[in-house]
Amino acid sequence: MGEHIVSLYHLNDITEAELRKHLPDHPGLRITEIGPDADPAGHRAELATATIVLAPLEKERRIDAALLDAMPNCRLIQSVAVGFDGVDHVAAAERGIPVANLPGFNADAVADWTVGAMLHLLRHYAAGHRKVEQGGWGPEGLRGRDLSALTVAILGFGNIGRAVARRLDGFGAEIVVHDPFPSEPGRQYVALEEAVARADVLSLHMPLNDATRGLLGDELLATMPSGAYVVNAGRGGVIDEPALARALDSGHLAGAALDVFAEEPLPADSPLRGRDDVLLTPHTAGVTWEAYHNLRNRLFDKLAAVLAGKSPVDVVNGVRPR
């Protein structure tokens, strides 16, 4: 049986035509697109012969255990993102199917957004703009903070966390890091509780799992310095959003910048909407032209290598290829 790529992924123009254009000739290669409005469960015939599956991003189209059982020939599920929420990677491991992701393709984009969001909060960009638009002038109510005078705690020190730290080094901020796997010598690694308690600005870049879901709740937020800020460009579910709103309402926190949310799109009744002390963006921190090209090129390179008989890289569920 020849190779059969089934794509459940539909962003960034990664179509059948694009895949064929960028993949080397391979005898018997089949490529099947299952559109963004289709339920993957309705395409079991195509999935039954799939050897490589490009995972969807939407939770509604997630590759679950039942769907994995319909993919007996699959030897790789490739997420077309850093995250891999579009597949039950634990169930895939139980079935011996490697799940791989694309780490680092948008690290610079997300790091730029993160530092920009910090400056937005610390220097009151939105309020200053609003003041000029409304005919006002002068610094009253707009006195900000210097990054060089602050401690920034980075929770999660992978590709993006390290890229944020490099940028903050240029501002002269004190940086403390919490990560279970120290990866950069010379950084100040501390326990979670200490990192949060010292953070004038808390920058979140953690994965979402059972240990981190709702991690930043009332108890931890209360330990932050008065007037501190929270920035999240990692995973929305790491923050208890009602608890964050309470900390802002009480004045304990001065502001927050969020690109990711526990539920996306952000519900209309979210207590984080309509606030002058919160910056909201629609999960676009990593969306730049450079990141777009990085993602596509890395995906094509990885697929070409697997088709050439090489083992997949960046496997996230510990499965060795068949």
Summary of the structure (lengths in Angstrom):
residues: 322
radius of gyration: 21.8
end to end distance: 15.2
largest distance: 72.2
contacts: 1021
relative contact order: 0.13
helix: 35%
strand: 16%
